[in-house]
Every structure is written in structure tokens, then in C-alpha cells.
Amino acid sequence: MSLSIRDLATPGVRALQPYQPGKPLGELEREYGIRDAIKLASNENPLGPSPLGLAAARQALGEVELYPDSHGFALKQALATALAVDPGQLVLGNGSNEILQLVARAFLNPGDEVVVAQYAFAIFTTVAVSAGGSVVTVPARDWGADLPAMRAAVTDRTRVIFLANPNNPTGTWHRAAPLRAFLESLPQHVVVVLDEAYCEYVSEPDYPNGLAWLAQFPNLLVSRTFSKIYGLAGLRLGYGVASAPMADLLNRLREPFTVNNLALAAGEAALADHEHVRRARDANAQGLVALVAACERLGLACIPSVGNFIAVDVGRPAGPVYEALLRRGVIVRPLAPYGMPNHLRITIGTPAQMDRLLAALPQALAG
Ligand SMILES: *Cc1c(COP(=O)(O)O)cnc(C)c1O
């Protein structure tokens, strides 16, 4: 019997499931022969990129013969000032996905356990499995992470816990007091990644800022991204903030040039684009309320969300509804891969995009 290439891969790689991203607009237009499609499938910023970030990226384009600054000195200085942390606490990544991957590679030996919540962001499992970790998925409560149950799932073998606040795809979130109590309850051998990809959208008064806890918890890493509110998903830029010793470990592991010149320049400028962030947050807050109300008028239940998206229960298998929306040029995200076969995740778009969606949705539901 001959060896297949699969047999040569590590057990972690053999166990990987392919990630199912939101369908790109160009793919829909090619496959369905549709023009003017809209994408509400990847929680991108419907207002587009930060104009300041875009201008800086354009300028940086003139110097792409040079390797990027592998330390990202200027961006780290800007982030350190904006976040009131030390530059030595920062790790830059090719999207925050790289940060999650670095944590998995740094702390997981084959067979070590990683605790995640049911319905948690799928990349948590992907990075854990690819590093040889054994994923323990803890049943959710009201669609959100059940923190006491996650604590109870921690064993001597647990090395990493991934937790998104708010979580994607559910939009569920944790208040400060229970989340802090959870962190305090954990043993020292557990690293916690608190993924705050959507934090800039959240305005609830007892929504915690994970950065405030870094001094107390040396095993905590907070990850954030320029992909969402800053509108720079295509440039791939995210960062982690942790204790200086943890950041140092991850920076050693990181390959030097994963963050390119355009991303470095755009991120630094976008960070100062308070106007864009404010506009995006305000537009999202209005759009979220309007979309939830519209879904309720259609008799569809939504999981309460504080992000820039909602998970909607269409009351039947969502696949055909997703397909019917595609045929009408509207791309949303089916959540069957998350074990939520009746849910679609819809990103809050511009008012015009929401009108398109709400014109197509009743037809799509009628079949
Ligand atoms: C979108 C998203 C991210 C961002 O990933 P990037 O690699 O920074 O684009 C991270 N975490 C969650 C939960 C997300 O939904």
C-alpha cells in the first residue's frame, strides 16, 4: 500500500476542516451572472476603509520595493499611545488571526487541551487543531459562552482558552464582573485569549475593556483588529496586547515580514481617524436596531447582538434561504458550519444595502 500525502501530514493538519469564508462578490457575480451584488457576509465596514488609512496606504505604495519594518516601530508607538500600554506589550499580526495562531503555536504541545465555547469563532478551533491541540467545546448558554461551565472544563492539561467578547457569529457578550471573576478563577497554567475584534462597536456601560486587566493577569492576551471598524480587512492587520514577557515570546515566534508596508502605514493613520470610527459606530447602532425590528416584523427571532452583525433564526433550514438571497444578489452567511442550521448571519450594511436585503428576504423566505 502506498503512502498518501495525507499520511505524511501531522495529526493536527490531518484533522483540519476547511474554513468557509463569506462568498466573495466576484464569485457570486461569476457563478450567477449577477451584477451589483452586495456582501453582508463577513462583517466588513459598509462605509469602506478609513479615508486617512487609505491615503496613507496609497502613499506607502510608492515604497513597496522596501521590506516593511519588521518591528512595526511607528505603528506600535501609535498603538501604545492610543491604548495607554507599553510598546513592548504589543504583537502585530497579519490580521488578528495571526495573533491567535501565534498563541496556539507558542503554548500548545500535541494533546494539550484548548477550551472554547460552543458557537465560538471558528478560527479558535482551527488554530488549536493545527498546533496539535485537543479542543474541548463547552455547551453554550443562551447562545453565549457559559463561563462557569468553561471554568469547570479546565483540567491540568488545559493550556489555552479562547473567548471572543463579543462573539462572532452570535453577537453575545460578557459583562465586566462575571468575566473578571472567570479570569480570577483560572489556574496559572492557562493562557487566555480575549478576542475583542468588535469592541469599538460596543457601547453597553458594563462592557469591559480587557486592556484594563493586563496588569493583573500576566497570562491574558487581548486581540484586536483593523479589519472591522477601521475597514481594512483586505490589508490584513491585527494586534495582540499582553504582558511584556508574553508579547516577547510571541514576537520571537512571529515571522518578520507578515505585516506589509501598506498595512503598517494604513493602520497608523486609521488609528487617528476618530471621525471614521465614530461614523461607523453611529451608523451601525442605527442599522442594528432597524434590522432587528425588520426581522421581528417578519416573525424571525434574532440573537441579541452588540456587534456589527446579527444571527437570525429563519425558522427552517437556512441553506435554501441563503441560496435564494444569493440569486437576488445578496450574500449573507449561513451558520450550518457552526451547528446553527436555521440561522443566517447578516452584517449591518448601509441603509441602501439594508433596503436591498429587506426587499429580497421575504421573497427568499417564501421560497
Ligand atoms: C473578524 C474577526 C476577527 C478578525 O480577524 P482578522 O484576522 O483580524 O481579520 C477576529 N476575531 C473575530 C471573532 C472576528 O469575527
The ligand as an SDF file (V2000), in Angstrom:
LIG
                    3D

 15 15  0  0  0  0  0  0  0  0999 V2000
  -13.4910   39.2150   12.0860 C   0  0  0  0  0  0  0  0  0  0  0  0
  -12.9610   38.6300   13.3410 C   0  0  0  0  0  0  0  0  0  0  0  0
  -11.6200   38.7270   13.6380 C   0  0  0  0  0  0  0  0  0  0  0  0
  -10.7000   39.4870   12.7310 C   0  0  0  0  0  0  0  0  0  0  0  0
   -9.8080   38.6910   12.0790 O   0  0  0  0  0  0  0  0  0  0  0  0
   -8.6400   39.3950   11.2610 P   0  0  0  0  0  0  0  0  0  0  0  0
   -7.6850   38.3010   11.0440 O   0  0  0  0  0  0  0  0  0  0  0  0
   -8.1000   40.4840   12.1470 O   0  0  0  0  0  0  0  0  0  0  0  0
   -9.2500   39.9400   10.0110 O   0  0  0  0  0  0  0  0  0  0  0  0
  -11.1550   38.1920   14.8120 C   0  0  0  0  0  0  0  0  0  0  0  0
  -11.9940   37.6070   15.6780 N   0  0  0  0  0  0  0  0  0  0  0  0
  -13.2950   37.5300   15.4520 C   0  0  0  0  0  0  0  0  0  0  0  0
  -14.1880   36.9230   16.4610 C   0  0  0  0  0  0  0  0  0  0  0  0
  -13.8100   38.0230   14.2550 C   0  0  0  0  0  0  0  0  0  0  0  0
  -15.1130   37.9140   13.9990 O   0  0  0  0  0  0  0  0  0  0  0  0
  1  2  1  0
  2  3  1  0
  2 14  2  0
  3  4  1  0
  3 10  2  0
  4  5  1  0
  5  6  1  0
  6  7  2  0
  6  8  1  0
  6  9  1  0
 10 11  1  0
 11 12  2  0
 12 13  1  0
 12 14  1  0
 14 15  1  0
M  END
$$$$
